[in-house]
């Protein structure tokens, strides 16, 4: 055989062990007989033992390993789950109860944004065991209305993983209109996964059927697209579905920023409501406000009682909107919010309309902020604490009304000088009033020239 240079030997007892780096060379030299390789003895790690004990439901082994290594109680195991979430996902009732009652773990302990209740609802174990663990977590105060990094809620997980009893348990305490990062509600997940029983429960609980996904489909249209006719038949007809008016979706006419239904009505600024709801992570509720024909002023002055009347049953949904309104009104108003043009700019009628519309919108917002402050502070305290500021506001409002009245007179004067008729229309009254009507003179001269030309043409032809 070939050997490395410098190690060549004619001895017949040479062994290949000298060149086998998997073995101890010194031992190989002593014993020329080749021995079998024995792998090193592997010692099982504590987190592996704990993982195995949880998956097998061995509570005593869990206690023993935790006594050896208490650090494993709260850290993530090598498999990626914290102990509590692993036990919930495996639906091990006794282990979960031990961790909550004896070890006093936080029931809302999260791994990233995933909670123990989410891990339970996403379990693939026996539905009865999953239900027992879910009930235990709720008894210890588990939060139902929360989302993971993908926007999924415990209700969505229970629907996707086919746990109808868990859905029945939490459906009255959770938001039915919450959406995941794909814009899908719990009803969409029930339709897409063909959960007939859960679709019935959601419709009975009042889930909205007018929402659309990113493909522009409603839940019923999604069921029809997938061929789930038995689910599509559960939904009301398309005529019964409410379509959001266009005025809530975008500005379509200059009147949207200048007036309401009539010239005397203020603009509703309905388009701004959807943007505000989007900033509050509540844009799925736009339909509720559109059905009641909310305008911006009414929306900005909402109270908790009005939200209850609209159908917001869950406190956290109401608080989310009210907190967003409070943050909106706390923003300091600035003159930079007003529409301005550079000095020397030549104004046209569109510029004036745009500027006036912007000023009117800012006044609507300021009006709403004053009403919001008055709602938060008792009227007697408001008058005593802000008496001087209120007097100053009244004076400025009076000055503003006088300025607006003068401005209106000027607009009417300018309008009186502008012919309301078409440009080529010549008013007879203006001609008879002694004013110079050059257009009429040109027209008469043109007719006279035509007549003279016709007479001359006939004579020459004769």
Beta strands, then each sheet from edge to edge (+ up, - down):
strand 1: 110-111
strand 2: 114-115
sheet 1: 1+ 2-
end
